[in-house]
């Protein structure tokens, strides 16, 4: 993923709400979200190049998502695929905090990343470009290609919109969430971050929804878990020129949690 907003125990209706966009080169081979045959509890899209996933859920209520860390010129060709961190949490038994603490032992095997992991009432995060790993208090969080809650304009815009939508004591309007994820407003140059890619590239990457011929938002995803234990996963996929490629939706009741690894 390249942009994620999370409402963690911040809604009268939902224990967790995740709204996210995955930005990627259109030529990178991808499979749309489905349950994986080899891991029947895992629901996620699949990066057919690296073998992992950018975001997914499991039947026992696990949710995880990862973003790359923007640091031009520092990518290692021999690094392990970051998407495997998401896959391994979703198919494992460790709780969120235990898992991200375990990741600190191997974090340098990967290019820069930030990872969110959730189950039950616990949301945890880690970045291998920021010291420490920890559990997060209830609240609204945003993550892009930097550390958690770095106030890039698109992060703030999506967080603010999500906070408004989840604050209502009524079922969440999925169309309103997808409208927020489709926001193509380009901020003023003065508000753009300086991440080493140059002003023109900063402009291209600054909207919530990115659309260029070679690179852009490949999918938008909404995940909700209500207080009765029902999980909903909706994902819309896009091709070049933001052409809609389809939508998948899954609704199921969370199964009993697997026993956590001590």
Secondary structure as the mmCIF struct_conf table of DSSP 4:
data_model
#
loop_
_struct_conf.conf_type_id
_struct_conf.id
_struct_conf.beg_label_comp_id
_struct_conf.beg_label_asym_id
_struct_conf.beg_label_seq_id
_struct_conf.end_label_comp_id
_struct_conf.end_label_asym_id
_struct_conf.end_label_seq_id
STRN STRN1 UNK A 3 UNK A 8
BEND BEND1 UNK A 9 UNK A 9
BEND BEND2 UNK A 11 UNK A 13
STRN STRN2 UNK A 14 UNK A 25
TURN_TY1_P TURN_TY1_P1 UNK A 26 UNK A 27
BEND BEND3 UNK A 28 UNK A 28
STRN STRN3 UNK A 30 UNK A 35
BEND BEND4 UNK A 37 UNK A 39
TURN_TY1_P TURN_TY1_P2 UNK A 40 UNK A 41
STRN STRN4 UNK A 42 UNK A 47
TURN_TY1_P TURN_TY1_P3 UNK A 48 UNK A 50
BEND BEND5 UNK A 51 UNK A 52
BEND BEND6 UNK A 54 UNK A 54
STRN STRN5 UNK A 55 UNK A 58
TURN_TY1_P TURN_TY1_P4 UNK A 59 UNK A 60
BEND BEND7 UNK A 61 UNK A 61
STRN STRN6 UNK A 63 UNK A 68
TURN_TY1_P TURN_TY1_P5 UNK A 72 UNK A 73
TURN_TY1_P TURN_TY1_P6 UNK A 77 UNK A 78
BEND BEND8 UNK A 79 UNK A 79
STRN STRN7 UNK A 80 UNK A 80
HELX_LH_PP_P HELX_LH_PP_P1 UNK A 81 UNK A 81
TURN_TY1_P TURN_TY1_P7 UNK A 82 UNK A 82
HELX_RH_AL_P HELX_RH_AL_P1 UNK A 83 UNK A 90
TURN_TY1_P TURN_TY1_P8 UNK A 91 UNK A 91
BEND BEND9 UNK A 92 UNK A 92
HELX_RH_AL_P HELX_RH_AL_P2 UNK A 96 UNK A 103
TURN_TY1_P TURN_TY1_P9 UNK A 104 UNK A 106
HELX_RH_3T_P HELX_RH_3T_P1 UNK A 107 UNK A 109
STRN STRN8 UNK A 110 UNK A 110
BEND BEND10 UNK A 111 UNK A 112
STRN STRN9 UNK A 113 UNK A 119
TURN_TY1_P TURN_TY1_P10 UNK A 120 UNK A 121
STRN STRN10 UNK A 122 UNK A 127
TURN_TY1_P TURN_TY1_P11 UNK A 128 UNK A 129
BEND BEND11 UNK A 130 UNK A 131
STRN STRN11 UNK A 133 UNK A 135
BEND BEND12 UNK A 138 UNK A 138
STRN STRN12 UNK A 139 UNK A 143
BEND BEND13 UNK A 144 UNK A 147
TURN_TY1_P TURN_TY1_P12 UNK A 148 UNK A 149
HELX_RH_AL_P HELX_RH_AL_P3 UNK A 153 UNK A 166
TURN_TY1_P TURN_TY1_P13 UNK A 167 UNK A 167
BEND BEND14 UNK A 168 UNK A 170
HELX_RH_AL_P HELX_RH_AL_P4 UNK A 174 UNK A 181
TURN_TY1_P TURN_TY1_P14 UNK A 182 UNK A 182
HELX_LH_PP_P HELX_LH_PP_P2 UNK A 185 UNK A 188
HELX_RH_3T_P HELX_RH_3T_P2 UNK A 189 UNK A 191
BEND BEND15 UNK A 196 UNK A 197
HELX_RH_AL_P HELX_RH_AL_P5 UNK A 199 UNK A 205
BEND BEND16 UNK A 207 UNK A 209
STRN STRN13 UNK A 211 UNK A 211
BEND BEND17 UNK A 213 UNK A 214
STRN STRN14 UNK A 215 UNK A 226
TURN_TY1_P TURN_TY1_P15 UNK A 227 UNK A 228
BEND BEND18 UNK A 229 UNK A 229
STRN STRN15 UNK A 230 UNK A 238
HELX_RH_3T_P HELX_RH_3T_P3 UNK A 240 UNK A 242
STRN STRN16 UNK A 244 UNK A 253
HELX_LH_PP_P HELX_LH_PP_P3 UNK A 254 UNK A 261
#
